[in-house]
């Protein structure tokens, strides 16, 4: 589904309550809101869809698949998506 298809789907579902520009503005603001919440609380919930959670990945030793050389992979923060129960049930 493209962004435009998503906007049209939301418009058709919400009826005439929202304009296409309003829906587009909300979708453009969503990544910033998610990043802000992840930095502050470590998670961002989208009710009925799931949660984005900030997780710590430990440093580890890896291997370059092309050369076989051993490399050190540094620790980092990553985002993990945990689906909500209604989403999982809808996909069954």
C-alpha positions as CSV (number, residue, x, y, z in Angstrom):
1,X,0.0,0.0,0.0
2,X,1.4,3.4,-1.0
3,X,1.1,6.5,1.1
4,X,-1.6,7.9,-1.2
5,X,-3.5,4.6,-1.0
6,X,-3.3,4.8,2.8
7,X,-4.5,8.4,2.8
8,X,-7.5,7.4,0.5
9,X,-8.3,4.4,2.7
10,X,-8.4,6.5,5.9
11,X,-10.5,9.1,4.1
12,X,-13.0,6.5,3.0
13,X,-13.1,5.0,6.4
14,X,-13.4,8.3,8.3
15,X,-15.9,9.7,5.9
16,X,-15.9,13.4,5.3
17,X,-14.6,14.3,8.7
18,X,-11.0,14.7,7.5
19,X,-9.5,16.2,4.4
20,X,-6.8,14.5,2.4
21,X,-4.4,17.3,3.5
22,X,-5.2,16.8,7.1
23,X,-4.6,13.0,6.9
24,X,-1.3,13.7,5.1
25,X,-0.2,16.1,7.8
26,X,-0.9,13.5,10.5
27,X,1.0,10.8,8.6
28,X,4.0,13.2,8.1
29,X,4.0,14.1,11.9
30,X,3.8,10.4,13.0
31,X,7.6,9.6,12.6
32,X,8.6,12.6,14.7
33,X,6.0,11.7,17.4
34,X,7.3,8.1,17.5
35,X,11.0,9.2,17.7
36,X,10.1,11.7,20.5
37,X,8.2,9.0,22.5
38,X,10.9,6.4,22.0
39,X,13.6,8.8,23.3
40,X,11.5,9.8,26.3
41,X,9.7,6.6,27.3
42,X,11.4,3.8,25.3
43,X,8.1,2.9,23.5
44,X,5.5,4.3,21.2
45,X,2.0,2.6,21.1
46,X,-0.3,2.6,18.2
47,X,-3.5,1.2,19.8
48,X,-4.9,-1.7,17.9
49,X,-1.8,-1.9,15.7
50,X,1.1,-2.5,18.1
51,X,4.1,-0.9,19.9
52,X,7.5,0.3,18.8
53,X,10.0,-0.5,21.5
54,X,13.5,0.7,21.9
55,X,15.9,-2.2,22.6
56,X,19.6,-2.4,23.3
57,X,21.7,-4.6,21.1
58,X,24.9,-5.8,22.8
59,X,28.3,-5.5,21.0
60,X,29.3,-8.7,19.3
61,X,31.8,-10.3,17.0
62,X,30.7,-10.8,13.4
63,X,32.3,-12.0,10.2
64,X,32.5,-10.2,6.8
65,X,30.7,-12.6,4.5
66,X,32.8,-11.5,1.5
67,X,36.3,-11.9,3.0
68,X,35.6,-14.0,6.1
69,X,37.4,-11.3,8.2
70,X,36.4,-11.1,11.9
71,X,34.9,-7.7,12.7
72,X,33.7,-6.1,15.9
73,X,30.0,-5.0,15.7
74,X,29.4,-2.2,18.2
75,X,26.5,-2.0,20.7
76,X,23.5,0.0,19.4
77,X,19.9,0.9,20.1
78,X,17.3,-0.6,17.7
79,X,13.5,-0.3,17.3
80,X,11.5,-3.5,17.6
81,X,7.8,-3.8,16.6
82,X,5.5,-5.8,18.8
83,X,2.1,-6.4,17.1
84,X,-1.1,-5.8,19.1
85,X,-3.5,-8.7,19.7
86,X,-6.3,-7.3,17.4
87,X,-3.8,-7.1,14.6
88,X,-2.6,-10.7,15.1
89,X,-6.2,-11.9,15.3
90,X,-7.1,-10.0,12.1
91,X,-4.3,-11.8,10.2
92,X,-5.4,-15.3,11.2
